[in-house]
Amino acid sequence: MTDNSRQTASPRSDASASDLTALRPYWRVTLAAFMGWFLDAFDQTALLLTLPDIAKSFGCTLGAMGTVIFIQSLGRALGNTGWGWLADRYGRRLAFMIGVLWFGIFSGLSGLAWSLTAMMVIQFMFGIGFGGEWTASAALLMETVPARSRPMASALMMAGYEMGFLAAAAVQAVVLPHYSWRLLFFIGLAPALLAIFVRWGVQESPVWRKNQALRAERGRPPRARFRLDLAAVQAIALMSFLEFQKAAIYSFYPTILRSVHHLSPAMVFWPIGLFCIGSLLGKLACGWMAGRFGDLPVMLGTLAVVIVTIYPFLSATLYGVMLASALVMGMAASGIFALVPHYLAKRFPSETRSFGMGLGYAIGSIGQGLAGQLIPIFGRGPSLPISAEGFVLASSVVVGGIALAEPDELPGEHMETDPA
């Protein structure tokens, strides 16, 4: 039985099964979305883990490397919106495959960068594919799995980032003491294998296919135009500050561990590893809780934990406290991202969903890039953790306020009945 035929299972059977059991018929698309985000994370984390090494090779400052992060975020913004349009027009699966190949190629090319300028150009191009892959795969997943399982599917997809982060941290602990930082980027060519799996193992979104069939029946009327209503504005604003918060938490975390706390690459692995383990557990827990209590209580709870934990996470001097706070911070700061695909998908109608989700992530990417610029400006050397902590606290409060401003009606809340 194909994925599409299983999709017609009765709502009652889905409701009587557990979230994970209900996802079994959709394991291919869930795995593909998970692996896309896993490989995205590995390739991006390769940059974050090697910032001091690249700066040394190119003879530049850490602030200049912050500019590389910002340039990458501009590419992500372009990719999110451009791929969103592509996915709405030509299909989620095609856009997914192209995005995976794109970011894999430019990750590999990053290992050949010969100057800071070259790295900026290559990372800008990498960012286009990075953002595009997420936009297409998130829409594909949310439109394929049954409504009951969407929060858990969202969590499983987003957990791929932590697994990719953890894998990159493990690889750098082996590579950096003995080999050049460039090797980490060459490993980033692996996404080509995922594109093959998506081509042969994943079906197109049934919602998108239904829209295309109805357009054909109606003589292909003009496509729906994107509407910037209250739900869309809220989604975009929340993603902007949430991405800023995430960047303030971990963009310079490996650098702080190495440069401020003077940990070796091998010792850096353990706090990063625990952060990733906590992130994985937190995303699964948040996906489970959101399916029962709703997005808002889970969001507010994770933000409260971030506020309490950020100081020991970045400023603790005892290694044991670093490890414990890394685990807790991972559960909270990353756990909230388990809700993002589901949260965004509900705020846009099916005909412009991929573009809308991409736009939310695009502007959020710029927020992430701004954090990469501002944190080194306000905190240099030993004061780098203090700067990051201040920005985390401020952005967490703003995210909480935006989340509380819930619109009365969400245009994409019932995806299974979305009109074409």
Secondary structure, DSSP 4 states (H G I P E B T S, - for coil): --HHHHTT--HHHHHHS-HHHHHGGGHHHHHHHHHHHHHHHHHHHHHHHTHHHHHHHHT--HHHHHHHHHHHHHHHHHHHHHHHHHHHHH-HHHHHHHHHHHHHHHHHHHTT--SHHHHHHHHHHHHHHHHHHHHHHHHHHHHHS-GGGHHHHHHHHHHHHHHHHHHHHHHHHHHTTTS-THHHHHGGGTHHHHHHHHHHH-PPPHHHHHHHHHHHHTT-PPPPPP---HHHHHHHHHHHHHHHHHHHHHTTHHHIIIIIS---HHHHHHHHHHHHHHHHHHHHHHHHHHHHH-HHHHHHHHHHHHHHHHHHHHH--SHHHHHHHHHHHIIIIIGGGGGHHHHHHTTS-GGGHHHHHHHHHHHHHHHHHHHHHHHHHH--GGGHHHHHHHHHHHHHHHHHHHHH---S--TTS-GGG---
